[in-house]
Amino acid sequence: MKSPYARLRYGCWAVNLSMSVVANLPPLLFSTFRSLYGLSFSSLGFLILINYLTQLGMDLLFSFFSHRFDLCKTVRSAPFFTITGLVLYLLAPAILPGREFYVLLLGTVIFSAAAGIAEALISPVIAAIPSENPQREMSRLHSVYAWGVVPVILLSALFLVVFQKEAWQWLVAFFLLVPLCAAVLLFRCPFPPMTKGERVSGVFRFMKNKRLWLCILLIFFGGAAECTMAQWASGYLEEALEIPKFWGDVLGVALFAVLLGLGRSLYAKKGKRIRPILLGGFFGAVFCYLLAAVSPFPALGLFACVLTGLFTSMLWPGNLIFSSEQFPRGGVVLFALMAAGGDLGASLVPQAVGMVTDLAAEIPAVCQWAAALSITPHQIGMKIGLILGMLFPLAGAILLLFFPSEKAPAENKSEAIPHSGIKKRSV
């Protein structure tokens, strides 16, 4: 018998596909914006910062005030926010000629708000849909995002090569179809029984639990491990390994996303125990970061960057699964707090790697080392930056090794938030 929530499930998948568009399409257009509209690197970097800060703000909003929102209507609104933000991107040159940055900034805030809604609410919606294996449904949801990154990168790269950068608005118009499909799928479809989150006082009581903070720290390390390589792979392959940008994006970034989706899809089909998967993912990421940083061969460095996608594939959704096992009644508040932790890792650590890269390239000893190896100081700096990136999955592995043993579900009830998200249901 077909599930009454099948359309809702597809709608949630389409929302996650929309997230892959708004997370990856704007950075692919940055060089176009710079050449056509004279935007500085600082301005473009500020768009990335605003993207993550807006998502983090939405995560915190739903962490503390989810009880004030109609969760079904809020989820249905996400595709419309995405559409509005992308339309502003598309019309920026016509709305404010010569000051396109301000329209791009407003569009970024709006579609980043949609991404924040998706991060905080789509996972608990999927968790609330009756299923024989909720863990696999969660992994399948997050695999959709990873698979969505692949066509965004490949189609964008091919489009800009064939039609040139002046036609970039048609590319944005094409990707508008994704949130439009999400809006149609979510329109008037039934939602499973869900309750509003606990009031602020209850959230603060929940936040006193040390195990919760350990879970948040785990997803911080996991988000850092995944997103640092995702954001730096293109630049590292081009600058440090001297692989042409087009091939670096196609063979590096796109294949990274393929393995990211593959790992999540495999767990959705075969996975059972999440803790050993997380442990293997953290240690595997350590190995890949180290290999990418020290390898003298471009092909081996490329392989390490790509393989990182497989090992980090479950570090975000897997930690959501792991935390929901620790707090079965955590609900919307738990998922929102976990999303905030992941976003912090995904934003702060790549920025730190960039700062370390720049600082290292200015150290005289590093310059002498680079000269001895016949490479640039910036190339050495990027390798040092990846060494820094390696420390975060290492910290995640150590924390997971010493994580307190799981309690029985009955013992966890006293630690959960009463009526904090999803109604209790049997699986």
N, C-alpha and C positions, 0 to 999 in steps of 0.2 A: 504493500500500500504506500502510495506516495505521501511524503511528509507534507503537512500543511504549511510548513515553514521553508519549503524548498526555494521559493522565490525570494524570501528574506535572505537565505543563505547566499544565493547568487548576487543579491543586491549588496551584501556585505563584501563579497569578493570584488565587485565592481568598485566599491568605495576604496578598497585597498589598491586596486589598479590605478585609481585616480591619484592616490598617494604616490605611487611610483612615477606618475607623470609630473606632479608638482615638485617632487624631490629631485628629479634628474633632468628635466627639460630646461629649466632656467640656467643651471650651470653650463649646459652645453651651448647656450646662446650667449654666454658672457662675452666671448671674444667678438661675436657679431655686434653686440651692443657697444663694445669698446671702439670698434672700428667705424661703426655707422654714426654713433651718437656721442663719441668722445668721453665715455664714462671712464673714470679712473679705476685702478685696481682696488683702492680703498673703498670706493662706492660699491663696487661689485661684492667685495668682502662683507660690507655692511648689510647687503641684502641677505647673505647667508646667515649672518648673525641674527638678523631680525626674524628670519625663518625659524631658527631654533628657539629663540626667546619667546616667540608667539606660541609655538607648540608647547613649550614648557609652561607658559602662563595658562594655557587651556588645561594642561594636565593638573596643575595645582587648583584651578577653578573647580574642576570636577572632583578633585580629592576632598575639598572642604564644603562645597556647596551643591553637590549633585542632587540633594534633596529638594532643591528649589527648581529643578528643571523637569519638564516632561521628556523623559529619556527617548521615547519613540519619536516624538516630533523633532527632537534635537538631532537624532541620527538621520532622519529624513532631510534635515536642512543641510547636512554636510555637502552633498553634491552641488547644491545651489551656491554655497560659498566658493566651492572650487570653480564653478562656471564663471562666477562674477570676477574672481581674481584673474583667471586666464583671459577673460574678455578685456579687462583693463590692460593686461600685458599687450594684447593684440592691438588695442586702440591707442596705446601710449603715444606714438608719434603724432597722431591726429588730435589728441586731447590737449597736450601741452608740447607743441613743437619747440625744440631747443631745451626743454626741461623734462625730458622723458623719464629721468630718474625718479622723480616724485610720484609719477603714476605707477611706475614699476614697483616702487616701495609700497604704495597702497595696495596694489594687487598682491604683492608678497604677503602682506599682513593678512589679507582676506583668505587667500587659499591656504596659508599656514594655519589659520584658525580652523579650517576644515580638516586639515591633517591632525591637529590636536584633538578635535572631536573624535575622529576616527581612532586615534591611538587609545583614547580613554574609554570609549564606549563600544566599539565594534567587537573587541575581544569578549567583554561580558555578555553581549548579545549572542555571539556564537556559543559561549559556554552555557547559556540558558536554553538553547535549542535542544530538546531531547535527542540523545545519541547513544549508541552502544559504546562508543569510545570517544569521550569529549577531548582527550589529549590529542588524538589524531585529527580531529576537526580543527583544533587550535593550530596545529602545525600546518594543516592544509590551507587555512586562512592566510597564514604568514608566507607560505610558499607562493601564493598568488602575487603578493607584492614583488617578490624576487623575480618571478617569471615576467612580470610586467616591466621590470627594468630593462630586460634584454631588447624587446622591440623598440622601446623609447630610444635607447642608445643607437641601435643599428639603423632604424628609420631616420633618425635625426642626422646621423653621420652621412648616410647616403643622400638624403634630401639636400643638405647643404653643399655636398659635392656636385650634385646634378643641377640643382636650380640656383645655386649661389646664395650668399647670405642675405641679399636684398629681398628675397622671397620668404624670409623667416616667419612672417605673419601667417602664411598659409599652413605652415607646420603647426603653429599653435592652434589654428582653426581645426585642423584635422584631429588633434588630440582632445579637443573639446567634446568629441563624440563619447569619450570614456565616462566623464561625469554625467553626461546626458543619459547614457544607458543606466547608470547607477540611480539617477533620479526616477526614471521610468520604472525600474524594478522595485524600488522602495515605495512607490506611490500606492497608498492604501493596502499594502500587504500586511498580513497579521503578524504581531510580535508575540513571543512567549510571555508568560506572566513574569513581570519584573516589578520590584519595589524600589522606592527612592532610597537614596543613601542616608546614612546616619547624619544627624546634625553635627555641627562643628565640635561640640564638647565630646561626642562619641568618637570622632576622628582623632582628637587629641589623646583620648584614652588608648585607642588602638596604636597610636604612634609611640606610646611608651614601651611597646613590646620590642625587646632587643632582637628577637628573631626576625621581625619585620624589617628592621634596619639592615640586618645581614642579607636578607633577600634583595633589598633595594641596592645594596652595595654589589651584590652579584650581578644584577642586570646593568649596573653602572659599568662594571668591568667588561661585561659581554657587549654592551652597546659600543664601548670604546674600541674593543677588538675588531668588531665588524666594520664600524663606520670610519675608523682611521685608515684602514686599507682601502675601503671603498672610495674615500675622498682623495687619498694620496696616490693610488695606483697609477692613474693617468699621468700625473706630473712626474712621479718617480720613474716610470717606464720611459718617458720622453727625455727628462733631464739627466737622470743618473745612469740609465742604461742605454740612452741615445737610440731608442726605438721610435720611428716616426709616429706622430700623434694619432693619425688615422688608424694605423695598425695597432698601436698601443690601446686605443679605445676599443677596437673590435676584438683583438685577441686577448687583451688584458681585462679591461673593465667589464665588457659584455660576458666573457667567459667566467669571470668572477661571479657575476649575477646568475649565470646558468648553474654553476655549482652551488650557489646559495639556494636557488630554488630546488635543485636536485636533492640536497640534503634534507630540506624540509618536506619534500614530497615523499622521500624514502621513509622518514619517520612517520608521516601520515599514513603510510601503507603498512609498514612493518614494525614501527616502534612500540616499545612496551615500557621499559624503565628509563626514566629521564635522567637520573643522577649520573650513571656511567656515561651517558651520551654527553652531558655537560662537561664532565671531567675530561673525556677524550677530546672534546672540542677546544677546551682551554689549552690543554697541553699541545694539541696539534697546531693551534694558532701561534703558540710560542715558537715552535719549530719553524713554521713558515715565515714569521717575521725575522727570525734570526737568519734563515737561509737567504731571504730576499736582501737583507742588509749586507751580508758578508760575501755573497757569491760573486766571483770575478767574471762569470759568464752571463751575458744578457739573457740567453734562453733559459738558464736555470733560475735567474731572478724572476723572469716572466712566469715560469712554472710555479714558483713559490707564491707570487702574488695571486695567481689564479686559484691555487689550491687553498689559500686562506678562505675563499668563499665557502668551500665545503666544511671546513672545521668550524667556522663561525656561524654556520647556517642556523644552528639551534640555540645559539647563545642568547638571543632575544626571546623568541617564542618558548624555548625550553625553560628559561627562568620564569616566564609567566606560568607555565605548567607547574614548575617546582614550587613556586610561591602559593599557587592555588591548592596544592597538596598540603602545604604547611597550614594554610588558613582556608579551609573549605567554604567558609561563609564570609570571606572577605569582600566579595562582590565588586561593585563599581569602584568603591574607594580603593581597594587593593590594586585593581588594574590601573587606576589613574596614578597612584603613587609609584607603582612600578614603571609606568610609562615616563613619569617625571625623572626617575633615576636613570632610565635608559637614555632619555634625551640629554641629560647632563653629561653622561659619558660620551655620547655621540657628538656633542658640541665642544666641550671643554678640551678633551684629549686631542682631537685633530688640530685645534688651535694651538695647544701646547707643543705638539710636534712641529708645527710650522714655526713657532717662535724659536724652538731649540735649533731647528735647521738654519734659520737666519743667524742666530747668535754663534753657532759653531763655525759657520763659514767665515766669521770675522776674527776668530782666534788665530794668532800668529802660528802657533804650533800646528793647527789644522791646515793652514795654508802651506806650511813647509811639507807636511805629510802628503797633501794633494799634489804638490810639485814633484815629490819623489815618485808618486804613482802615475804621474802624467795625466791627472784628471783635475777638474776644477774644485775649488774649496766648497762650492755649492753642492757638488755631487757627494763629497764627503759628509757635508752637513745633513743631506737627506738620509744617508745611511745611518748617521747617529740618531736622527729623528726616528727612524724605524726601530732602532734599538730601544729608544724610549717607549715606543708603541708596544714593543714586546713585553714590557714590564706589567702591563695591565692584564692581559690574559694569564700571565704567570701569577699575579696576585689573586685573580679569580680562581685559579686551580688550587692554590694554597688555602684560600678561604673555604672552598667547597670540601676539601679534604678534612678540614677541622670543623665543618658545620655540625651543630648539635644533631644527634640522631633524631629521626622522626618520632613524633609522639603518636599515640593512637588517636583516631578521630574524636573519640569522646573527650580526650584531654584537651584537644584543640578548641573545643567549643567555648571554653572560658576565655580564650585569647581572641576570638573573632568578634567582629562588630555585629551586634544584633540587628537584623533587618538592614544590613548595609549595602545590599545590592540586588542579588538574585534570590528569588524565593527558593527555599530548600526543595530539592527534587531528588528522586531516586534514579539511579542510572543502572 
